[in-house]
Amino acid sequence: MLKHDFRSTVRAHEDALLERLAEWVRIESPSHDANALDTVLDAIERRFTESGWTSERVPLDGTADALLLRTRLGDGAEDRPSTLILAHCDTVWPIGTLATMPWRRDGDVAAGPGVYDMKAGIAMTSVAVDLLRGLGAVTGDVTLLVNPDEETGSVASRPVIEAQARRHDRVMVVEPAKGDGDLVASRKGAGDFRVRFEGRSAHSGDAYADGVSALRELAAFVPWAEDLSRPDLGTTVAVTVAHAGTVSNVIPGEATAHVDLRVERPDEAERVASALPAYVPRDARVRVTFDGAIKRPPMTLDDAARRWADRIVALSDAMGIRTGVSASGGGSDANFTAALGVPTLDGLGPVGAGAHASDEHVRIGATLDRTAVLAAALTDRGA
């Protein structure tokens, strides 16, 4: 099934992977710092172009550029499916995190801010293509899109992601693997809504009868909204943040709540998104307004993606690497491309743990194996 022994060959690239990963982790790149993001994008672009990729920067509103890197390997590549690889360079960590959470290697573990989510995925892509080029392997056209705002919802980069997905036959996302090495073949969609309650403030003693409590209406809204959940269908509605009141002797005239929605099915997203604004206040004197939207559509496993996942599992088995297929409750840019009908697989990135946590790390040996899986997937003929 495999012409090359990618698992053995990738071990010779361990130093290159760790060198690139260390360089990029040491450039802090929080989502809201465009200058820091452009700095790490410059470093990533330099490494890839030195390896023969062509590059293009796409300006985005309110943030750093999106980086497009392109390559083609081998004779006959024009007859192979084209692949879009999605990654992001932004992290949740503020500037200064390296002082208390530095890049470090300890045996089989490499740690640091953004190492797992998801700068290792970018380093893996670089090494996988270097490996394939050295072996004379054949792929179709490959585009790597590195976006700077995934952690904040990919608001600015989403049009670029979707436009590039439409130009390719398939999409691979190098977000971290699930567990010990599973592909992510489906993800829940996500919505975020803000609800505002407007009543009337009044002194809670002298003018109690004049008050219209926005807080009391919020309290009635919470169980109503959460009862829209259908766990049996994969739908959860949670009121996650709420605020009301100013001081202890004033009836609160204003209140706000944030509602987090997670869905597995598009029809469920539509149901809840329509139901929330239809809420009827228990106290007719309270005005209730809504804003928000479905931020990421659900990523479902269609037949083409299922067949593709099965082939990658078989390729992994042929190399002696255990790979499964899992679902995730979190979202990624894969949600956007799968919703377009482009066969999409996620979780092709590193193996480790601690995303958004102080123990963020990758396991080096397993991540090298994962790089071999990524290389094998790029040589797969079908979508």
N, C-alpha and C positions, 0 to 999 in steps of 0.2 A: 504494500500500500504506500510506503514511504520510500522515495528514492534516496533520501539523505537521512543520516542519524543526527537529527537536530539536537537531541538531548545531550549527546556526547560533545558535539561541536560547540554548543553554547557555553560550556564550562570554560573554554579558552577565552571567553569574552567577559568573564567576571570582573576583572580589573576595570575594563572600559565602562561597564554598567555602573559600577560603584563610583568611578571618577566623575562621570557625568551627573549622576544622582547627587553626589556630594556638592558639586558646583552649584546646582540649581537649588538645592535645599538651603544652602548658605546665602542665597539671595532671597530675602524675605519678600513675600508678594501677597499682602492682604487684598481682598477684593476691592476695597474702596480707595486704594492708593494707585492711581494711574501711572505715576512715575516709577514706582517700584515694580509694577506689572510690566511696563515697557522694558525695564532693565533685565528682568528674567527672560522676557521674550527675545531680547537681543542676544542673550547668552544661548538660548535654545536654538535660535535661528543660525547663529554662527556654527554651532556643532553640526547641525544637519547639513548646511551648505558645504561645509568641509568634507562631508561624506557623499556629496554628489546630488543632493536634493536641490531643487529650485524653490525659491520662496516668493511670497507675496504678502504684504501687510494690508489689511482691510480696516480703515478707520471706523470706529464705532462711537456713537454718541454717549458722552458722559463717562467713558472708561478708556482703557488702553485699546490697542489694535487687536483684531483677530489675526492670527498667523496661519497662513496656508503654506504647506510644504508638500512638494510633489516629486514622485520618482516613478520609474518603470524599470523592471528587471527582466533581462533575458530576451532572446529571439522568440518571436511568436507571441509576445505578451499582448499584442492587440486583440488576440482571440480569447483572452482570459477575462473574467469579470473584473470590473473596476471596483476598488474598495475605498471607502471613506473611513478613516480612523479618527475618532473623536477623543479629545483630551482637554484638560483645562489646567491653567497655570496658577490660578488664584487659590488662596488658602483662607482658612478662618482665623489665622494667627496674626495678631498685630505686630507691627515693627517693634523690635526689642525682645521678642520671644526667644531668640537664639541665646540670649544671655543666660537663661535658666533652662533651656531645652535645646542644647547644641546638637549639631550633627555629630554622630558617634557610631562607631561599629564595635560591637561586643560579640565576638564569635560569629554565630550565624544570624545575628540581628543587626540591622541598621536602623537608626532612629533619628528623629528630628522633625521640625514642623513642616507638614506637607509631604513628608517622605512617602506616606502610604496613600494619601488622598490629595493629589494623585501624581506627584512628580515622578514616581517610579514607573508609572504607565508610559510616560513620555520617554524615559530612558530605555525601557524595554523595547519600545517601537524602534528607536535608533539602533539598538544592538541587533534586534531581529532582522532588520533590513540589511545591516552590515554583514550579518551572517549569511543571509541569502545571496547577497551580491558576491561574497567570497566563494560560495559554492557553485555559482553559476546557475542558481535556481531561477525559475520563471514565475513571475506574477503578472497580473494585469496592472493597469495604472493604479497607483496608490497615492492618496492624498491624506495627509495628516492635518487636521484642523485643531489648533490650540486656542481655546477661547479664554478670555480674562474675567468672566463673570458668572461662572457656573454656580458658585456657592451662593450667589444672590438671585438665582433663578434664570440666568442666561437671557435676561430681558433684552439687552442690546444685541447679543450675538445670535439670538434665535433665528432671525431672517437669514443670516449667513449660513447657519447650520442647515436649515431647511433647503435653501437654494443649492448647497453643495450635495445634500443627500439626493435630491432629484436628478443630479448629474451622474450618480454612481449606481452600480448594480446592487451594492450591499454596504452595510455599515457595521464596523466593529468599534466598540467603546472600551477603552483601556482603564475604566474604573476598576477598583479592587475586586478581586475574586470574592465570591461568597464562601464563607467558612474556610475550609482547607483547600479550595481550588475549584469550586463550581462556577460554571458559566451562569450569568443572570439572563434568563430568557423572558422574564416578565417582571414588570414593576407596576406598583399602584400609581394611579394619577393623583394629583394633589391640587387642592384649591385653598385659597386663603381669603377670608372675608372679614370685614370690619363692620361692626354694628354700633350705631350711635343711638342713645336714648335721651330724649329731651323732655324733661318735666318742668317743674318750677321750684326753685329754692325758697326756703322759708325757715324762720327760726323754729327749732323743734319744740320749743316750749310756748312762747308767746303767740306764735302764728302757725301752730301745727296744722290747723284746718286749711290754711292757704297753700300748704306745700303739696307738690305732686312728685312723688319719689321715683326718680329714674332708676335708682338702685333696686327698688322692689320689682320694677318691671324687668330689669336685667335678671333678677333672681328667678322670675317666672319663665323667662326666655331660655335659660340654660337647660332645664330638663326637656323642654319642648324641642329645642334644637338637637340635643343629643339623642332624643328618641327617633330622629330621622335615620339613625344608624341602622344598617342591615348587615351585621357581622357574617350572617350566613351567605351573603353575596359579596363579602369583602369590602363593605362600605362602613366607614367609621366617621362619625362627626364628633368633634371634641371642642368645647369652649376652653381655650388654653390660657388666655390672658384677659383680665377684666380690671376695670378701674372705675371708681365712683367716689364722690364725696370730697369735701375740702377740710372741714373741721367737725368736731364731734357734736356740736350743738346746732348743726344746720342740715335740714333735709336735703339730700343731694338732688340738684336739678339736672345734672348731666351724668351720663355713664357710658362707658364703651366696653366692647367685648370683641375678642378675636376668635374666629372659628376656623379650625383646621379640618379639612375634608380629605379623606383618602378613599379612592375607589379603584376597583379592578375592572369595571365595565363602563363604557361610554354612556350607556343609558342611565346608569346610576348617577353619574356626574351631572347629567341634565336634570334628573329628578330632584336632587338636593339643591342644585344651583337655582332651580325655579321655585322650590318650596321655601327657601330661607327668606326671600324678599316678600313672601306672601304672609309672613307672620302678622297676626292680628293682636295688638296690645290688649292685655287684660284690663288696663286702665286706659280708656279712650282719650284721656287728656295727655297721654304720653305720645310724642311723635318719635317714630322709629325709622331710621334710614340705614341703607346698606351700601357698601361698595366692596369691590373685590371680584375675583374671577377664578376659573380653573386655570392654574398656572402651568400644569403639565398634564397632558392627556394620559390615560393609562397605556402602558406598553403591554400588548397581548402577544402571545406566541402563536403566529399563524403557521400554516402548513409549510411554507418555504423556510421560515426560520427554524421550525422544528426539525426538518430534514437536515438543514445546515448544522444545527447543534448536535444532532446524532452523528454526523460525519466527523465533527471535531472531537467528540468523545471517542470515536473509533480511532482517529489519528493519535490521540493521547494514549489510548490503551496500547497501540502499537509501539509506542516509545516507553511503555512501562510507567506512565504518569496517570494517576487517578484523577479523572475529571467528571463531574456530574453536572446536572442542570437544576437550577433552583429559581425560586421567585423571591422578590424583594419588596418590602413595604415602602422603601424610600424611592425617590425619583432621581433621574439623571437626564442628560441630553438624549439618551436613547428613547425616552418617551416621545420626543418630538419626531424623530425619524421613523420610528415604528408606526406612529399614527399616520404617516404619509403613505404607508404601504410598502416601504423599502425594507427588505429583510434585514433585521437588526439583531445583533447579539452583544450583550454587555458582560462585564465582569471578566474581561480578558486581561486585566491588569495584575498587579502584584498580589502575593499572599502575605498576610500579616494581620494587624488589628490596630485598634485605637484611633480610628478616624475621629477627628475633632477632640481628641483627648490627650492628656499629657503623656500617655504611654504609647503614642503613635509610633508604629514601627513596621518594618517588613522583615520577613524571613528570607534570607539571601538564597539559600539552596532551593527552596520552593519557588521563589520568584524567578530564578534562572530556569527551572523546569517550565514555569509559566511562559517564559520568553520563547522556549522551544515550541510550546503549544501555539503561541501567536505566530511564529514563523511557519509552522505547518499549516495553520489556518489560512495564511496569506497565499500559500501555494495550492489550496483547494480549488478545484475547477468550477464548482457549482456555487449557487447562492442559496 
